[in-house]
Amino acid sequence: MKRIILTNIIIIVFMMTSQAQESVYPKLTYTNLTTIAVAGDNIFASGSCNTAQISTDAGLNWEIFSIDNNSYLYDMEIIPNTNGEQCYLIDRDGLYSLNIDKSFSVLNTQAIDIYGKFLGLEIDDDYIYIISTGAINRAPHGSLVWELVNEVIYDTPYTISATSSSPSNIYVANRDGQIFQINKSSGGYEEIVNLGSFIQKLDMASDEVGYLTMSGQSGPWKTIDGGNSWTSVTNWPENNPVYVYNENIFLTSNTNRFFVSQDGGNTVASHYIYEDEQAGLIKNVIFTEDGTIYLVGESSTILRSDDFGETYENLIPLNRSSLNSIDLTSTSGIACGYQSIVITEDGGINWSPYSNTELMQVDEAVVLDQGKYALAGEGGVSILEDGIIVSTAGAAAYRIFNSEDNSYLLAGMNIGGSHVISKSIDNGLSWSNKIFSDDYIGKIKINEQGILYASAGESGYLRSIDNGDSWEMITVPVSGWMADMVLTEDEAILAIGSNIYKSNDGLTNFNSIASGSQLNNLHILSTGHYTYTTGSSSQTSIYERTPDANNFTKVKEWCGTSYGSYNANGTIWYSKAGGHINNYTFTLSTSTIDHSKINHNVYPNPVVQGENLFITGIEGLARVEVFNNIGIPILRLRTVENDISIKTNTFLPGKYYINITTATGTSTSKVIIL
């Protein structure tokens, strides 16, 4: 097993221009690279999210910038006789040019748009060829005056699965197993074979030798007679896309490894891209003339191998493991996902990876104190303090919850195949099982009234009114898998199946208020003010509905799916696929608050650091929250006292906001600490 080589001398310089969206961690745009072209020291790469990146020094430095297209760019070729400084790109609907100076142009393809969606791009010294669902067209470099090479009806649109080129011919394969050969010079066209299975990938190394993979068929298949006959190559463990170099050296890609053959497919070796990290699914592979391999994939992954897959150099060495949990306080924060953990000690401004060699898999993490965290993983709940694992206890855990006063921890565990909520009152050293559930335990939450709850799949949800010592299962009159839920005293919103439901009568009646895929990150920001996210394989959209609106409105869209969130006075932090972290701040609605009923008095203001801050006029049960200037909470407490005092000796000088929520509404006061 080979470990990835991370060169210490690489300096990554990101010069951001235009509208390229950048994450908080790492300092990288949201893009999944699907295509790459290399000429000497010049490297072009692009893919999703209207983003491209260029290096002119063999990957030492990169410029990342926005380009003007609306879909995935999935094929790219260097234009001959341009000194490697210009390339062509296609998506399903258009042809573009990209120069080393970052100029990006939309080229005229009006004459060939009638032949359907673009599926492949081939370039030789004289012509550019575009393969579409209905034809192959070509145009000379420079003039781009198009001529029809051959009009081909491939049964129905989108049936073509693979294209390839040899010195003399273009090969097209489709989902029905047919392979067509088109002569570049004459335009002659013929079906040369029908293999009867969906052809996933076809790559010809010459006019005679090539390889392909077919759905449902083991291993790659090989031809030595120009595609007329094919023979299965045996002893291959998986059946993945095949890429060819020099007729007899080829490899297939998988998420974290490659299978390599240097003897025409007779023997195969398996080489891992990463051992301790996840590279993300590789989307495309190319060879340069000298056999150097470049690989591109999710979250701007660019890898290079100079030894045919034995080892890999990471050209942008940043952690890209998907992060599916995040938690922040005023200073400390943690995000995790599988084998990846990143930590902040400055409230989310800067993040750094934690070397996770002991825990292997972490599903969720919470902040306990500054520099101290609880992590739920396959080995149980671990306590991480000052960079050291000080204890691990309990069964395999995938959920973790910390009480606001740090008096107890709750965890969702898997014990003998059953899902369990367990409780610890000794900082995770020992655990007591409280309730068993047939379904997966959702994220454990607490509402303003101190009621704990957690979704329980299709069973409903679990509720506790005694700090997690006892639980009851509550069913809801809506069928489907409950992915997320938020409860307040007056209302509830639940993500069940592909809908979000709202209830204002104690979960008796529900109305569907939104729908989408991968519904998650539900929040009630104030009464009637809701937000949620929808996700797909490559995109997260944030939706918001204010009290005076009838419908939800999309307020933000990011590439990469979002799995976790944290709400801090309207600022929600999102941990995302590809190792990204970002946040979005909502303007909190105050339309439901009757300030005439709220008479809280906060004094002195300003207050000198170290002196007490007093709050008077509180009526009944109240929640008091103190937020810093960027919306991160630094203190939360519940009280039934009419008057309270807050020590400010741990507060840094600056501006703070104090939210006081009671049965009559919420008031916000700005306080200056000197």
C-alpha positions as CSV (number, residue, x, y, z in Angstrom):
1,M,0.0,0.0,0.0
2,K,1.4,3.3,-1.1
3,R,1.0,6.6,0.9
4,I,0.5,9.9,-0.9
5,I,3.5,12.1,-1.2
6,L,2.8,15.6,0.1
7,T,5.6,17.8,-1.1
8,N,6.7,20.3,1.6
9,I,8.0,22.9,-0.8
10,I,4.6,23.5,-2.5
11,I,3.2,27.0,-1.8
12,I,-0.4,27.4,-2.8
13,V,-1.3,30.9,-3.9
14,F,-5.0,31.6,-4.6
15,M,-5.7,34.8,-6.4
16,M,-9.4,35.1,-6.3
17,T,-11.2,37.2,-9.0
18,S,-14.8,37.7,-10.2
19,Q,-17.5,35.7,-8.3
20,A,-15.7,32.5,-7.4
21,Q,-17.2,31.4,-4.1
22,E,-14.6,30.8,-1.4
23,S,-15.1,28.7,1.8
24,V,-14.0,29.6,5.3
25,Y,-12.0,26.3,5.5
26,P,-10.1,25.5,3.4
27,K,-9.4,28.7,1.5
28,L,-10.7,27.1,-1.7
29,T,-13.6,27.5,-4.1
30,Y,-16.6,25.3,-4.2
31,T,-16.0,23.3,-7.4
32,N,-15.9,19.7,-8.5
33,L,-13.3,19.4,-11.2
34,T,-14.3,17.2,-14.1
35,T,-11.8,18.0,-16.8
36,I,-8.1,18.9,-17.1
37,A,-5.6,19.8,-19.9
38,V,-1.8,20.0,-19.6
39,A,0.8,21.4,-21.9
40,G,4.3,21.7,-20.4
41,D,4.0,23.8,-17.2
42,N,0.6,25.1,-18.1
43,I,-2.3,23.3,-16.4
44,F,-6.0,24.1,-17.1
45,A,-8.8,22.6,-14.9
46,S,-12.5,23.2,-14.7
47,G,-15.8,21.6,-13.9
48,S,-18.8,22.9,-11.8
49,C,-19.9,26.2,-10.3
50,N,-18.7,28.5,-13.1
51,T,-15.1,28.1,-11.9
52,A,-11.8,27.4,-13.6
53,Q,-8.2,27.3,-12.3
54,I,-4.9,27.7,-14.1
55,S,-1.3,27.1,-13.2
56,T,1.7,28.2,-15.3
57,D,4.4,26.6,-13.1
58,A,3.4,22.9,-13.1
59,G,1.0,23.2,-10.2
60,L,3.1,25.2,-7.8
61,N,0.8,28.3,-7.8
62,W,-2.8,28.5,-8.9
63,E,-5.2,31.2,-10.0
64,I,-8.9,30.4,-9.4
65,F,-11.5,32.5,-11.0
66,S,-15.1,32.6,-12.3
67,I,-16.1,31.9,-15.9
68,D,-19.3,32.6,-17.7
69,N,-21.0,29.3,-18.2
70,N,-24.0,27.7,-16.6
71,S,-23.3,24.0,-16.3
72,Y,-20.5,21.4,-15.8
73,L,-17.6,21.8,-18.2
74,Y,-16.7,18.2,-18.8
75,D,-14.3,18.0,-21.7
76,M,-11.2,20.1,-22.4
77,E,-8.4,20.0,-25.0
78,I,-5.3,22.1,-25.6
79,I,-5.4,23.9,-29.0
80,P,-2.4,22.9,-31.2
81,N,0.1,25.6,-32.2
82,T,-0.9,27.9,-29.2
83,N,2.2,27.1,-27.2
84,G,0.0,25.4,-24.7
85,E,-1.7,28.7,-23.8
86,Q,-5.2,28.1,-25.1
87,C,-7.8,25.3,-24.8
88,Y,-11.3,24.5,-25.9
89,L,-14.0,23.3,-23.5
90,I,-17.5,22.0,-23.9
91,D,-20.6,21.4,-21.8
92,R,-23.8,19.9,-23.1
93,D,-24.8,23.1,-24.9
94,G,-21.8,25.1,-25.8
95,L,-18.2,25.4,-26.9
96,Y,-15.8,27.8,-25.1
97,S,-12.2,28.9,-25.2
98,L,-10.0,29.6,-22.2
99,N,-6.6,31.4,-22.4
100,I,-3.7,31.4,-20.1
101,D,-4.4,35.0,-19.4
102,K,-7.8,33.9,-18.0
103,S,-9.9,35.3,-20.8
104,F,-12.9,33.1,-21.4
105,S,-15.0,33.2,-24.6
106,V,-18.3,31.6,-25.7
107,L,-17.8,30.4,-29.3
108,N,-20.4,30.2,-32.0
109,T,-22.0,26.7,-32.4
110,Q,-25.4,27.8,-33.8
111,A,-24.9,25.8,-37.0
112,I,-24.6,22.5,-35.1
113,D,-26.9,23.0,-32.1
114,I,-29.7,21.3,-34.2
115,Y,-27.9,18.0,-33.8
116,G,-28.5,17.7,-30.1
117,K,-26.5,17.8,-26.9
118,F,-22.7,17.8,-27.1
119,L,-21.1,14.6,-25.8
120,G,-17.5,14.7,-26.8
121,L,-14.6,16.9,-28.0
122,E,-11.7,15.8,-30.1
123,I,-8.8,17.9,-31.6
124,D,-6.1,17.2,-34.1
125,D,-3.6,19.5,-35.8
126,D,-6.2,20.8,-38.3
127,Y,-9.7,20.4,-36.9
128,I,-11.8,20.5,-33.8
129,Y,-14.5,17.8,-33.7
130,I,-17.7,17.9,-31.7
131,I,-19.6,14.7,-31.1
132,S,-23.3,15.3,-30.3
133,T,-26.3,13.0,-29.9
134,G,-27.1,13.3,-33.6
135,A,-23.9,13.9,-35.5
136,I,-20.2,14.7,-35.7
137,N,-19.2,18.1,-36.9
138,R,-15.8,19.7,-37.4
139,A,-14.3,23.1,-38.0
140,P,-10.8,24.4,-38.7
141,H,-9.0,26.0,-35.8
142,G,-9.4,29.8,-36.0
143,S,-12.3,30.1,-38.4
144,L,-14.7,27.7,-36.6
145,V,-16.7,27.4,-39.9
146,W,-18.6,24.1,-39.2
147,E,-19.1,21.3,-41.6
148,L,-21.0,18.0,-41.1
149,V,-18.7,15.0,-41.0
150,N,-21.5,12.5,-40.6
151,E,-25.1,12.6,-39.4
152,V,-25.7,9.7,-37.1
153,I,-28.9,8.9,-35.3
154,Y,-27.9,7.0,-32.1
155,D,-31.4,5.7,-31.4
156,T,-32.5,8.2,-28.8
157,P,-30.9,11.3,-27.2
158,Y,-28.4,10.7,-24.4
159,T,-27.8,7.1,-25.3
160,I,-24.1,7.8,-26.0
161,S,-21.9,6.8,-23.1
162,A,-18.3,7.0,-24.4
163,T,-16.3,8.5,-27.2
164,S,-12.6,8.0,-28.1
165,S,-10.2,9.0,-30.8
166,S,-7.3,7.3,-32.5
167,P,-4.9,8.9,-35.1
168,S,-7.3,8.1,-37.9
169,N,-10.8,7.5,-36.5
170,I,-13.3,8.6,-33.9
171,Y,-15.1,5.9,-32.0
172,V,-18.5,6.3,-30.4
173,A,-20.1,3.7,-28.1
174,N,-23.6,3.8,-26.6
175,R,-25.7,2.3,-23.9
176,D,-27.0,-0.5,-26.2
177,G,-23.5,-1.8,-26.7
178,Q,-23.0,-0.5,-30.2
179,I,-19.6,0.9,-31.3
180,F,-19.4,3.2,-34.4
181,Q,-16.3,4.1,-36.2
182,I,-16.0,7.4,-38.1
183,N,-13.0,8.1,-40.3
184,K,-11.7,11.6,-39.7
185,S,-10.6,12.3,-43.3
186,S,-13.4,10.8,-45.3
187,G,-16.3,11.0,-42.8
188,G,-17.0,7.4,-43.5
189,Y,-19.2,5.8,-40.9
190,E,-20.0,2.2,-39.9
191,E,-21.2,0.2,-36.9
192,I,-18.3,-2.2,-36.3
193,V,-19.7,-4.3,-33.4
194,N,-22.6,-4.7,-31.1
195,L,-21.6,-6.0,-27.6
196,G,-25.1,-6.0,-26.2
197,S,-24.2,-4.2,-22.9
198,F,-24.1,-0.6,-21.7
199,I,-20.6,0.6,-22.6
200,Q,-19.4,2.9,-19.7
201,K,-16.0,4.0,-21.0
202,L,-14.0,3.5,-24.2
203,D,-10.4,4.5,-24.8
204,M,-8.4,3.8,-28.0
205,A,-4.6,4.0,-27.8
206,S,-4.1,3.6,-31.6
207,D,-6.0,2.6,-34.7
208,E,-5.8,-1.0,-33.5
209,V,-5.5,-1.3,-29.7
210,G,-8.1,-0.1,-27.2
211,Y,-10.0,-0.9,-24.0
212,L,-13.5,-0.5,-22.7
213,T,-15.7,-1.3,-19.7
214,M,-19.3,-2.5,-19.8
215,S,-22.0,-2.5,-17.2
216,G,-22.6,-5.9,-15.6
217,Q,-19.4,-7.3,-17.2
218,S,-16.3,-8.2,-15.2
219,G,-13.1,-6.3,-15.8
220,P,-12.1,-4.3,-18.9
221,W,-12.3,-5.6,-22.5
222,K,-9.5,-5.2,-25.1
223,T,-9.4,-5.0,-28.8
224,I,-6.3,-5.4,-31.1
225,D,-8.1,-5.1,-34.4
226,G,-9.6,-1.6,-34.3
227,G,-12.7,-2.6,-32.4
228,N,-14.0,-5.4,-34.5
229,S,-13.6,-8.0,-31.8
230,W,-13.2,-7.7,-28.0
231,T,-11.8,-10.0,-25.4
232,S,-12.3,-9.8,-21.6
233,V,-9.2,-9.0,-19.6
234,T,-9.3,-11.3,-16.6
235,N,-8.0,-11.0,-13.0
236,W,-9.3,-7.5,-12.4
237,P,-11.0,-7.0,-9.0
238,E,-13.4,-4.2,-10.1
239,N,-15.0,-2.8,-13.3
240,N,-14.3,1.0,-13.4
241,P,-13.6,3.5,-16.2
242,V,-10.5,2.7,-18.2
243,Y,-7.8,5.1,-19.4
244,V,-5.1,4.1,-21.9
245,Y,-1.5,5.2,-22.5
246,N,0.9,3.8,-25.1
247,E,-1.3,0.9,-26.1
248,N,-0.5,-1.4,-23.2
249,I,-0.5,0.7,-20.0
250,F,-3.8,1.6,-18.6
251,L,-5.6,1.9,-15.3
252,T,-9.1,2.2,-13.9
253,S,-10.2,4.8,-11.3
254,N,-12.0,4.2,-8.0
255,T,-12.7,6.6,-5.1
256,N,-9.4,6.1,-3.4
257,R,-7.3,3.8,-5.6
258,F,-6.2,2.8,-9.0
259,F,-5.7,-0.5,-10.8
260,V,-2.6,-0.4,-13.0
261,S,-1.4,-2.7,-15.7
262,Q,1.8,-2.2,-17.6
263,D,1.7,-5.4,-19.7
264,G,-1.5,-5.0,-21.8
265,G,-3.8,-6.1,-19.0
266,N,-2.4,-9.5,-18.2
267,T,-1.4,-8.6,-14.7
268,V,-2.8,-5.8,-12.4
269,A,-1.6,-4.0,-9.3
270,S,-3.7,-2.0,-6.9
271,H,-2.4,1.3,-5.6
272,Y,-4.2,3.5,-3.1
273,I,-4.3,7.3,-3.6
274,Y,-4.8,8.0,0.1
275,E,-4.3,5.9,3.2
276,D,-5.4,8.3,5.9
277,E,-7.5,10.8,4.0
278,Q,-10.2,10.7,1.3
279,A,-9.4,12.3,-2.0
280,G,-13.0,12.5,-3.1
281,L,-14.3,10.7,-6.2
282,I,-12.0,11.1,-9.1
283,K,-13.9,12.5,-12.1
284,N,-11.3,12.4,-14.9
285,V,-7.9,11.2,-15.8
286,I,-5.5,12.2,-18.5
287,F,-2.0,11.2,-19.6
288,T,0.6,13.6,-21.0
289,E,2.9,12.5,-23.9
290,D,5.6,11.4,-21.4
291,G,3.1,9.2,-19.5
292,T,2.5,11.5,-16.5
293,I,-0.9,11.0,-15.0
294,Y,-3.2,13.8,-13.9
295,L,-6.3,13.2,-11.9
296,V,-9.1,15.6,-11.1
297,G,-12.1,15.3,-8.8
298,E,-14.4,16.7,-6.1
299,S,-13.5,19.9,-4.3
300,S,-10.6,20.9,-6.6
301,T,-8.7,17.7,-6.1
302,I,-5.7,17.6,-8.5
303,L,-3.3,14.7,-8.2
304,R,-0.2,13.9,-10.3
305,S,1.7,10.6,-10.7
306,D,5.0,10.3,-12.5
307,D,5.4,6.5,-11.9
308,F,2.1,5.1,-13.4
309,G,0.1,5.1,-10.2
310,E,2.7,3.9,-7.7
311,T,2.6,7.2,-5.8
312,Y,0.7,10.5,-6.1
313,E,1.6,14.1,-5.5
314,N,-1.2,16.3,-4.3
315,L,-1.0,19.6,-6.2
316,I,-3.4,21.4,-3.8
317,P,-2.6,19.7,-0.5
318,L,-5.6,20.6,1.6
319,N,-7.9,18.3,3.6
320,R,-10.9,17.4,1.6
321,S,-12.7,14.8,3.7
322,S,-16.5,15.5,3.9
323,L,-17.4,17.3,7.1
324,N,-20.8,16.3,8.5
325,S,-20.9,17.9,11.9
326,I,-20.0,21.3,13.3
327,D,-20.2,23.0,16.7
328,L,-18.9,26.5,17.8
329,T,-18.7,28.6,20.9
330,S,-17.2,32.1,21.1
331,T,-13.7,30.8,20.8
332,S,-13.6,27.0,20.2
333,G,-15.1,25.1,17.4
334,I,-14.9,21.6,15.8
335,A,-16.1,20.0,12.6
336,C,-15.7,16.4,11.7
337,G,-16.5,13.7,9.2
338,Y,-15.3,10.1,9.1
339,Q,-11.5,10.3,9.5
340,S,-11.3,14.1,9.3
341,I,-11.3,16.6,12.2
342,V,-10.7,20.3,12.0
343,I,-10.6,22.7,14.9
344,T,-10.8,26.5,15.5
345,E,-9.7,28.4,18.6
346,D,-10.6,31.9,17.3
347,G,-14.4,31.6,16.8
348,G,-14.2,30.2,13.2
349,I,-11.8,32.7,11.6
350,N,-9.0,30.1,11.2
351,W,-9.2,26.3,11.1
352,S,-6.6,23.6,11.3
353,P,-6.7,19.9,10.9
354,Y,-6.3,17.5,13.9
355,S,-4.3,14.4,13.2
356,N,-6.9,11.7,13.7
357,T,-4.8,8.5,14.0
358,E,-6.4,7.1,17.2
359,L,-10.1,7.5,16.5
360,M,-10.4,6.4,12.8
361,Q,-14.1,7.3,12.4
362,V,-15.9,10.3,14.0
363,D,-19.5,11.0,13.2
364,E,-20.4,14.0,15.4
365,A,-18.5,16.3,17.8
366,V,-19.4,19.1,20.3
367,V,-17.5,21.7,22.2
368,L,-17.3,21.1,26.0
369,D,-15.0,24.0,26.9
370,Q,-12.2,26.0,25.3
371,G,-9.9,23.4,23.7
372,K,-12.0,20.5,25.0
373,Y,-14.4,18.4,22.8
374,A,-16.6,15.3,22.9
375,L,-16.5,13.1,19.8
376,A,-18.9,10.3,18.9
377,G,-17.3,7.5,16.9
378,E,-17.1,3.8,16.2
379,G,-15.0,3.3,19.4
380,G,-17.5,5.1,21.7
381,V,-17.4,8.7,23.0
382,S,-13.9,10.2,23.2
383,I,-12.9,13.3,25.1
384,L,-10.3,15.4,23.2
385,E,-8.5,18.0,25.4
386,D,-5.6,20.2,24.3
387,G,-4.9,17.9,21.4
388,I,-4.9,14.6,23.4
389,I,-7.5,11.9,23.7
390,V,-7.9,11.7,27.5
391,S,-10.7,9.0,27.6
392,T,-12.9,6.8,25.4
393,A,-16.0,5.0,26.7
394,G,-19.3,3.6,25.7
395,A,-20.5,1.6,22.6
396,A,-20.1,2.7,19.0
397,A,-21.6,6.2,19.0
398,Y,-22.9,8.4,16.1
399,R,-24.7,11.2,18.0
400,I,-23.5,13.5,20.8
401,F,-25.2,16.2,22.8
402,N,-23.8,18.5,25.6
403,S,-26.0,20.2,28.1
404,E,-25.6,24.0,28.3
405,D,-24.3,23.8,31.9
406,N,-21.9,20.9,31.1
407,S,-23.7,18.7,33.7
408,Y,-24.3,15.8,31.4
409,L,-23.7,14.3,27.9
410,L,-26.1,12.3,25.8
411,A,-25.1,10.0,23.0
412,G,-26.9,8.0,20.3
413,M,-25.2,4.6,20.3
414,N,-25.5,1.3,18.4
415,I,-25.5,-1.6,20.9
416,G,-26.1,-5.1,19.4
417,G,-27.8,-3.6,16.4
418,S,-30.2,-1.5,18.5
419,H,-30.2,2.2,18.6
420,V,-29.8,3.7,22.1
421,I,-29.7,7.0,23.8
422,S,-27.2,6.8,26.6
423,K,-26.3,9.4,29.3
424,S,-23.1,10.3,31.1
425,I,-22.8,12.5,34.2
426,D,-19.0,12.1,34.6
427,N,-17.7,13.8,31.5
428,G,-18.0,10.7,29.3
429,L,-16.1,8.3,31.6
430,S,-19.2,6.0,32.1
431,W,-22.5,5.7,30.3
432,S,-26.0,4.6,31.3
433,N,-28.5,3.4,28.6
434,K,-31.8,5.3,28.9
435,I,-34.0,4.2,25.9
436,F,-33.8,1.7,23.0
437,S,-35.2,2.5,19.6
438,D,-35.8,0.4,16.5
439,D,-34.8,3.4,14.3
440,Y,-31.7,5.5,13.9
441,I,-31.5,8.4,16.4
442,G,-31.5,11.8,14.8
443,K,-29.6,14.8,16.1
444,I,-30.4,15.4,19.8
445,K,-31.7,18.9,20.5
446,I,-33.2,21.0,23.3
447,N,-35.8,23.7,23.0
448,E,-36.4,26.9,25.0
449,Q,-38.5,25.1,27.6
450,G,-35.7,22.6,28.3
451,I,-37.4,19.7,26.5
452,L,-35.0,17.3,24.8
453,Y,-36.0,15.6,21.6
454,A,-34.6,13.6,18.7
455,S,-36.1,12.3,15.5
456,A,-36.3,8.5,15.3
457,G,-36.6,7.6,11.6
458,E,-40.0,6.4,10.6
459,S,-41.1,5.8,14.3
460,G,-41.6,9.4,15.2
461,Y,-39.5,11.2,17.7
462,L,-38.2,10.8,21.2
463,R,-38.9,13.3,24.0
464,S,-37.5,13.8,27.5
465,I,-38.5,16.4,30.1
466,D,-36.0,15.3,32.8
467,N,-32.6,16.0,31.3
468,G,-32.5,12.7,29.4
469,D,-33.2,10.3,32.3
470,S,-36.4,9.0,30.8
471,W,-37.8,9.2,27.2
472,E,-41.1,8.6,25.5
473,M,-41.8,7.9,21.9
474,I,-44.1,10.3,20.2
475,T,-45.7,9.3,16.9
476,V,-46.8,11.9,14.3
477,P,-49.6,11.6,11.8
478,V,-47.3,11.8,8.8
479,S,-45.6,8.8,7.3
480,G,-42.0,8.8,6.1
481,W,-38.5,9.1,7.4
482,M,-37.9,12.0,9.7
483,A,-34.5,13.6,8.9
484,D,-34.7,16.7,11.1
485,M,-37.0,18.6,13.4
486,V,-37.3,21.7,15.5
487,L,-39.7,22.2,18.4
488,T,-40.6,25.4,20.3
489,E,-43.4,26.0,22.7
490,D,-45.7,27.3,20.0
491,E,-44.7,25.5,16.8
492,A,-42.8,22.7,15.2
493,I,-41.3,22.1,11.8
494,L,-40.3,18.6,10.7
495,A,-38.4,17.3,7.6
496,I,-40.2,14.0,6.7
497,G,-39.6,12.3,3.4
498,S,-39.3,15.0,0.8
499,N,-41.5,17.6,2.6
500,I,-41.2,20.0,5.5
501,Y,-44.3,20.1,7.7
502,K,-45.4,22.7,10.2
503,S,-47.6,22.3,13.3
504,N,-49.0,24.9,15.6
505,D,-51.2,22.7,17.7
506,G,-48.9,20.3,19.6
507,L,-48.1,18.0,16.7
508,T,-51.7,17.1,16.0
509,N,-52.2,18.6,12.6
510,F,-49.6,19.3,10.0
511,N,-49.3,21.4,6.9
512,S,-46.7,20.9,4.2
513,I,-44.8,24.2,3.8
514,A,-41.9,23.2,1.5
515,S,-40.5,20.2,-0.4
516,G,-37.1,19.2,-1.8
517,S,-34.3,16.6,-1.7
518,Q,-32.0,16.0,1.3
519,L,-34.0,18.4,3.5
520,N,-31.9,19.3,6.5
521,N,-30.6,22.1,8.8
522,L,-34.0,23.2,10.0
523,H,-34.2,26.3,12.1
524,I,-36.9,28.5,13.7
525,L,-35.1,31.8,13.9
526,S,-38.1,33.5,15.5
527,T,-41.8,32.8,15.5
528,G,-42.8,32.2,11.9
529,H,-39.3,32.7,10.6
530,Y,-37.9,29.5,9.2
531,T,-34.9,28.3,7.3
532,Y,-33.7,25.0,5.8
533,T,-31.4,23.5,3.2
534,T,-31.9,21.2,0.3
535,G,-29.0,19.1,-1.1
536,S,-28.0,17.2,-4.2
537,S,-24.9,15.4,-5.2
538,S,-23.2,18.7,-6.0
539,Q,-25.2,21.6,-4.5
540,T,-26.7,23.0,-1.4
541,S,-29.4,25.7,-1.4
542,I,-30.5,27.7,1.6
543,Y,-34.2,28.7,1.8
544,E,-35.8,31.2,4.1
545,R,-39.4,32.2,4.9
546,T,-40.1,35.3,7.0
547,P,-43.3,35.8,9.0
548,D,-44.8,38.2,6.4
549,A,-44.1,35.8,3.4
550,N,-46.2,33.1,2.0
551,N,-43.4,31.0,0.4
552,F,-39.8,30.1,1.0
553,T,-37.1,32.0,-1.0
554,K,-33.7,30.7,-2.0
555,V,-31.2,33.1,-0.4
556,K,-27.9,31.2,-1.0
557,E,-26.6,28.5,-3.2
558,W,-23.3,26.6,-2.8
559,C,-21.6,23.8,-4.6
560,G,-21.1,20.7,-2.4
561,T,-23.7,19.2,-0.2
562,S,-24.2,20.4,3.4
563,Y,-24.6,18.0,6.2
564,G,-24.5,19.9,9.5
565,S,-25.1,23.3,10.9
566,Y,-24.9,25.5,13.9
567,N,-27.2,28.4,14.7
568,A,-25.8,31.5,16.5
569,N,-28.1,34.5,16.7
570,G,-29.0,34.1,13.0
571,T,-25.6,33.0,11.8
572,I,-25.6,29.4,10.7
573,W,-22.4,27.5,10.1
574,Y,-22.4,24.8,7.5
575,S,-20.0,21.9,7.3
576,K,-19.9,20.6,3.8
577,A,-18.8,17.9,1.4
578,G,-15.3,18.3,0.2
579,G,-14.1,19.6,3.6
580,H,-15.6,23.1,3.2
581,I,-16.9,25.2,6.0
582,N,-19.0,28.4,5.5
583,N,-21.7,30.4,7.2
584,Y,-24.7,32.5,6.3
585,T,-26.2,35.3,8.5
586,F,-29.9,35.9,8.4
587,T,-31.6,39.2,9.3
588,L,-33.6,38.2,12.2
589,S,-37.3,39.1,12.1
590,T,-38.8,41.2,14.9
591,S,-42.3,41.5,13.5
592,T,-43.7,39.0,16.1
593,I,-42.2,40.7,19.1
594,D,-44.3,43.1,21.2
595,H,-41.7,45.3,22.8
596,S,-44.3,47.1,24.9
597,K,-44.5,44.0,27.0
598,I,-40.7,43.7,27.5
599,N,-39.1,46.0,30.2
600,H,-35.6,44.5,30.6
601,N,-33.0,46.9,31.9
602,V,-29.3,46.1,31.1
603,Y,-26.7,48.3,33.0
604,P,-24.1,49.7,33.3
605,N,-23.5,50.3,29.6
606,P,-20.7,50.6,28.8
607,V,-19.3,48.4,31.4
608,V,-15.6,48.1,32.4
609,Q,-14.1,44.6,31.8
610,G,-14.2,42.6,35.1
611,E,-17.2,44.4,36.5
612,N,-20.6,42.8,36.7
613,L,-23.3,43.5,34.2
614,F,-26.8,43.6,35.6
615,I,-30.1,42.7,34.0
616,T,-33.4,43.5,35.8
617,G,-37.1,43.2,34.9
618,I,-37.1,39.6,33.9
619,E,-40.5,37.9,34.3
620,G,-40.9,34.2,34.6
621,L,-38.7,31.6,32.9
622,A,-36.2,33.3,30.6
623,R,-33.3,32.4,28.3
624,V,-30.4,34.8,28.3
625,E,-27.8,34.7,25.5
626,V,-24.7,36.8,25.0
627,F,-23.3,37.1,21.5
628,N,-20.1,38.7,20.3
629,N,-19.9,41.1,17.4
630,I,-19.8,38.4,14.8
631,G,-22.8,36.5,16.2
632,I,-21.1,33.7,18.0
633,P,-22.6,32.9,21.5
634,I,-20.3,33.2,24.4
635,L,-22.8,32.6,27.2
636,R,-26.2,30.9,27.5
637,L,-28.3,30.4,30.6
638,R,-31.8,29.9,31.8
639,T,-33.2,31.7,34.8
640,V,-36.4,32.3,36.8
641,E,-34.9,35.1,38.8
642,N,-36.2,38.7,38.2
643,D,-32.7,40.2,38.4
644,I,-29.4,38.6,37.5
645,S,-25.7,39.6,37.1
646,I,-23.1,38.5,34.6
647,K,-19.4,38.5,35.2
648,T,-17.4,40.1,32.4
649,N,-13.9,39.2,33.6
650,T,-13.6,36.6,30.7
651,F,-15.0,38.9,28.0
652,L,-12.7,40.8,25.7
653,P,-13.3,44.5,25.2
654,G,-15.7,45.2,22.4
655,K,-19.4,45.2,21.3
656,Y,-21.8,42.4,22.5
657,Y,-25.5,41.7,22.1
658,I,-27.7,40.3,24.8
659,N,-30.9,38.4,23.8
660,I,-33.5,37.8,26.6
661,T,-36.3,35.5,25.6
662,T,-39.4,35.1,27.8
663,A,-43.0,34.1,27.2
664,T,-43.8,37.6,26.1
665,G,-41.1,37.9,23.4
666,T,-37.5,38.6,22.8
667,S,-35.5,41.7,23.5
668,T,-32.0,42.5,22.2
669,S,-29.6,45.0,23.9
670,K,-26.2,46.2,22.6
671,V,-23.5,46.4,25.3
672,I,-20.0,47.8,25.1
673,I,-17.3,46.3,27.3
674,L,-14.3,48.7,27.9
